[in-house]
Amino acid sequence: MDEYAWPAGPKVPAADAVLRSWAATVAALPVGTRVAGEVIGRQRFGVFIVLDGVPNTVALAEVTAMPHGMELPALGACVEGEVLWHADHNHQVKVRFDDWKTAAE
């Protein structure tokens, strides 16, 4: 398997379902909310996650939030973190993983 993969498979919500649920997603996940989920895709710029308990939601943890020298979690990895912001243009919840926090935080 390639090191990088776009989200695919039965766990990935359909784009139209993500769009229809966007207002409810933003309301359910305000900035600072603790989240957990499973990595469903990996790219050089970050990883895509389906979040536990929030159907039709796709989250993205970008490498810009990752400390230098760390590696992206593997496909299927269970991760935890917090909501940083909401990207309205592509209906993604941006998150930062707990493992990516610096010692100063």
Secondary structure, DSSP 8 states (H G I E B T S, - for coil): --S-B---STTS--HHHHHHHHHHHHHHS-TT-EEEEEEEEEETTEEEEEETT-TT-EEEEEGGGS-TT-----TT-EEEEEEEEEETTTTEEEEEEGGG--TT-
